Amino acid sequence: MDLEQVQELGSLNVFAVRLSPGTDVRQAIEEIAKREQISAGSILSAVGSLSRVQLRFANAKEPTELAGKYEILTLSGTLSAAGVHLHMIVANERGDCTGGHLVKGCQVYTTLELVIAQFTNLRFTRQWDALTGYPELEISSIS
């Protein structure tokens, strides 16, 4: 952790939305971040079910599709109008859990109750990191 990046949160806005059946979860979150011009946000809560699940597992190049219906146990991550980084854990009808990087293609089954926090004095961007080989979170303060 870079100590110069630790910031007082300041003001917080909260957005709550219910996603309907058939909605693509990642696409909806990206659209909310752009429409609301969220410069720095986080998923506070996500409860719902999926009829189609697409996750990219650790170090995998391509996503994996999971067959059947699933409950969302956790959905967490950072978001901004510039992009999102989201992870999700789901459980099947036996309670078996699987988690990974949320990609497009996850479709709401019955509902998804989603609560998003917006940090009004921060900006999240992504910068290429030669050490990790990925665009990583860059945190800056909005004056």
C-alpha positions as CSV (number, residue, x, y, z in Angstrom):
1,M,0.0,0.0,0.0
2,D,1.3,3.4,-0.9
3,L,0.7,5.7,2.1
4,E,0.4,8.8,-0.1
5,Q,-2.7,7.1,-1.7
6,V,-4.5,6.8,1.6
7,Q,-7.2,9.5,1.5
8,E,-9.9,10.7,3.8
9,L,-13.1,9.6,2.0
10,G,-15.0,12.9,2.4
11,S,-18.4,12.9,0.9
12,L,-20.2,9.8,-0.3
13,N,-23.1,9.3,-2.7
14,V,-25.0,6.1,-2.9
15,F,-26.9,4.7,-5.9
16,A,-29.3,1.8,-5.5
17,V,-30.8,0.0,-8.5
18,R,-32.7,-3.2,-9.2
19,L,-31.6,-5.0,-12.4
20,S,-34.3,-6.9,-14.3
21,P,-34.2,-10.4,-15.7
22,G,-31.9,-10.8,-18.8
23,T,-29.8,-7.7,-17.9
24,D,-26.0,-8.1,-18.4
25,V,-24.5,-7.4,-15.0
26,R,-21.1,-6.0,-16.1
27,Q,-22.6,-3.9,-18.9
28,A,-25.2,-2.4,-16.5
29,I,-22.5,-1.5,-13.9
30,E,-20.4,0.1,-16.7
31,E,-23.4,2.1,-17.9
32,I,-24.3,3.3,-14.4
33,A,-20.7,4.5,-13.9
34,K,-20.8,6.4,-17.2
35,R,-24.3,7.8,-16.9
36,E,-23.8,9.0,-13.3
37,Q,-20.2,10.2,-14.1
38,I,-18.7,8.3,-11.2
39,S,-15.0,9.1,-11.0
40,A,-14.4,6.7,-8.1
41,G,-16.8,4.0,-6.8
42,S,-17.2,0.7,-5.2
43,I,-19.9,-2.0,-4.9
44,L,-21.4,-1.9,-1.5
45,S,-23.9,-4.7,-1.9
46,A,-25.2,-7.1,-4.6
47,V,-27.9,-9.7,-4.0
48,G,-29.6,-11.7,-6.7
49,S,-29.6,-14.6,-9.1
50,L,-28.1,-15.4,-12.5
51,S,-29.3,-17.5,-15.4
52,R,-26.0,-17.3,-17.2
53,V,-22.6,-17.0,-15.6
54,Q,-19.3,-16.0,-17.3
55,L,-16.2,-15.8,-15.1
56,R,-12.5,-15.5,-15.9
57,F,-10.5,-17.5,-13.4
58,A,-7.1,-16.5,-12.1
59,N,-4.4,-16.4,-14.8
60,A,-6.9,-17.7,-17.5
61,K,-6.9,-16.0,-20.9
62,E,-10.6,-16.8,-21.7
63,P,-13.8,-16.8,-19.5
64,T,-15.6,-19.9,-18.4
65,E,-19.3,-20.3,-18.7
66,L,-21.1,-22.1,-15.8
67,A,-24.2,-24.1,-16.6
68,G,-27.4,-23.7,-14.5
69,K,-28.9,-21.1,-12.2
70,Y,-26.7,-19.4,-9.6
71,E,-27.1,-17.1,-6.6
72,I,-24.7,-14.2,-6.2
73,L,-22.9,-14.5,-2.8
74,T,-20.5,-11.6,-3.3
75,L,-19.8,-9.0,-6.0
76,S,-17.1,-6.6,-5.2
77,G,-14.8,-4.2,-7.0
78,T,-13.9,-0.7,-8.0
79,L,-15.5,1.3,-10.7
80,S,-15.4,4.6,-12.6
81,A,-16.6,6.0,-15.8
82,A,-13.1,5.1,-17.2
83,G,-13.6,1.3,-16.3
84,V,-14.3,-1.3,-13.8
85,H,-12.6,-4.2,-12.0
86,L,-15.1,-6.6,-10.5
87,H,-14.9,-10.1,-8.9
88,M,-17.9,-12.3,-8.1
89,I,-18.6,-15.5,-6.1
90,V,-21.7,-17.5,-7.0
91,A,-23.3,-20.7,-5.6
92,N,-25.2,-23.3,-7.6
93,E,-28.2,-25.3,-6.3
94,R,-26.0,-27.6,-4.2
95,G,-24.2,-24.6,-2.6
96,D,-21.0,-25.2,-4.5
97,C,-19.2,-21.9,-4.8
98,T,-17.1,-20.6,-7.7
99,G,-15.5,-17.2,-8.1
100,G,-13.5,-15.1,-10.5
101,H,-13.3,-11.9,-12.6
102,L,-16.7,-10.7,-13.7
103,V,-16.9,-10.4,-17.5
104,K,-19.7,-9.6,-19.9
105,G,-22.2,-12.3,-20.4
106,C,-23.6,-12.7,-16.8
107,Q,-27.4,-12.4,-17.1
108,V,-29.8,-11.7,-14.3
109,Y,-32.2,-14.5,-13.6
110,T,-34.9,-13.1,-11.3
111,T,-33.4,-9.9,-9.9
112,L,-30.2,-8.2,-8.8
113,E,-30.3,-5.6,-6.0
114,L,-27.2,-3.5,-6.5
115,V,-25.9,-0.7,-4.2
116,I,-23.0,1.4,-5.4
117,A,-20.9,4.0,-3.4
118,Q,-19.4,7.0,-5.1
119,F,-16.4,8.7,-3.4
120,T,-16.8,12.3,-4.5
121,N,-13.3,13.5,-3.7
122,L,-11.4,10.7,-5.5
123,R,-10.7,9.6,-9.0
124,F,-9.9,6.1,-10.1
125,T,-8.0,5.5,-13.3
126,R,-6.0,2.5,-14.7
127,Q,-2.4,2.8,-15.6
128,W,-0.3,0.1,-17.2
129,D,2.0,-1.6,-14.7
130,A,5.1,-3.2,-16.2
131,L,5.6,-5.3,-13.0
132,T,2.2,-7.0,-13.1
133,G,1.5,-6.7,-16.9
134,Y,-2.0,-5.3,-16.3
135,P,-3.6,-1.8,-16.1
136,E,-3.7,-1.3,-12.3
137,L,-5.7,1.1,-10.1
138,E,-4.4,4.7,-9.9
139,I,-5.9,6.7,-7.1
140,S,-5.9,10.5,-7.2
141,S,-7.6,13.3,-5.2
142,I,-10.1,15.7,-6.7
143,S,-9.6,19.2,-5.3
